[in-house]
Structures are given as C-alpha cells and as structure tokens.
Amino acid sequence: MAKTPYDIDLDRNPANFQPLTPLTFLERSASVFPDRTAIGTSLAAIGITALAGTIRYAFAGDVEIAYAALVGVPAALGAVLGASLQQRLNRNALRFAFAALLVVVAGLLLFT
C-alpha cells in the first residue's frame, strides 16, 4: 500500500490527532455548537432511555424484530436527516418549525 503525504513524517500530536470518545465528542460538540447543546443533551437522554428499555425487553424475550425494524429504521433515518437539517437552519427558523410542530400535535390531541 502506497503511503500518502499524511503518513510520512507526521507524528501524532494535539494539532493533528485527537482521540474521540463519546464524552469528548459531547464536550467538543458543545464547544463548537453552543446554541445546540440542549438538543444534544436531549438526544443523549432519549438514547440512553431507549437503550435501557430495549435491553430489558430483549432479555425478557419481548422484542419482535419485524416491529422493531418497522419503528427503528425510519427513526434512525429521521434522526440522521433531522441532525443534518438542524445544522443548516438558523435558530429562528428552527424555533418556528418546532413551535409549528407543537401546535399541530396539540391540535391532533385536542380534536382526535
């Protein structure tokens, strides 16, 4: 395998190499996107809760793979799409879209 210019005489140091663990990833994300820290914290809490529930149901033998895929695959795709979209929207547009979603959900809860 041919060496690239990045492999030659480039020792690891803090300027060109930083190991990334889940905790350092959250810390780095908070420093780069301080406005969006609440979104990341909320997603982390949801992920931990969902993982705990999934493990509990899996050990009890109550997980039906077809139903899990029916919910999980679109949720994962939506999470990736949503994360990409929220990086491109400005804060006011994101707040307005979330407020509109809350109004729609409230209307559905009240009238259905």
N, C-alpha and C positions, 0 to 999 in steps of 0.2 A: 504494500500500500504506500503510495506516494505521500510524503509529508507536505502539509500546506505551510504557508508562511506563518500561520498561527501556532504551529507545532515546533518551530525552530527558535531556539534562544528566547523563549517566552516562559520564564518560571512563574509559578503561581504566586500572586501577591494580592493584597486587598484591592488594588486598582483593576485587576483583570480576572479575578476569581473570587466568588463569594458563594459558599455553600448555602443552599436554600432548604430549610426545614419548614414544616407548617407554621411554627411560631414565628420564625424570622420572616416568612412570607407575609403573615398578617402585619407584622411590625413595618415591613418595607411598604406594603400597600397603604397602610395608614399614613406613612410619611409622604408618599407620592400623591395619594388622593385623599387629603384630609377631609374633604367635604363628604366623602362617600364611606366614611368609617362606620357609620350606623348601618348602612346596607350590608357591609361585610360582616359585621358583628351579628346582625340578624340572620344572615345566611349561615354563618357558622353554628349558631344556636339551633336553627332548624335542622341542619345536617346532623348534628350530634343527637338530637332528639329522634330523628328518623332512623339513624343507625341503631340506637338503643332499642327502639321498637321492633325494627327488623330482626335484630339478633334474638330478642325474646320470642317473637313469633316463629322464627326458624327453628329454635331449639324445641319448641312445643310442636313442631310439625304442621303449623297452620299456614304456611306460605304456599300459595298456589302460583306457580311460576307464570302461567299464562296471564293471570290477572295482574301480577306484579309487573310483568313486561308491558301490559296494556297501560298501566299508570306510569311506570318508571321511565320507559323510553321517551314518551312525549315530554315528561317532566325534565329529563336530562337535556333534551334538545332545546326546550324552552328556557332552561337555565343558561345554556351557552348563548342562545340568541339574545336573551334579556341582558346578560352581562355585557355582550358586545354592544347592544343598543344603548345601554345606560352610559357607556363611555363616550358615546357620540352626541348625546343630548346635553344641552346646557341645564343647569339646575332648575331654572324656572319652568322649562318645558317638561322636565321630569316630575316636578311637583304638580303641575297642572294635569298631566296624564294620570298620575296616581290619584289625585282628587277626583277626576272624572271616573276612574275605575271604582272608587269608593261610593260615588253617587249611584252608579249603575248597580252595584252589588246591593246597596241599601234599598233601591227601588225593587229589585228582584225579591229581596227578603220581605219587603212590605206587601207586595202585590201578588205574590205567587204562593 
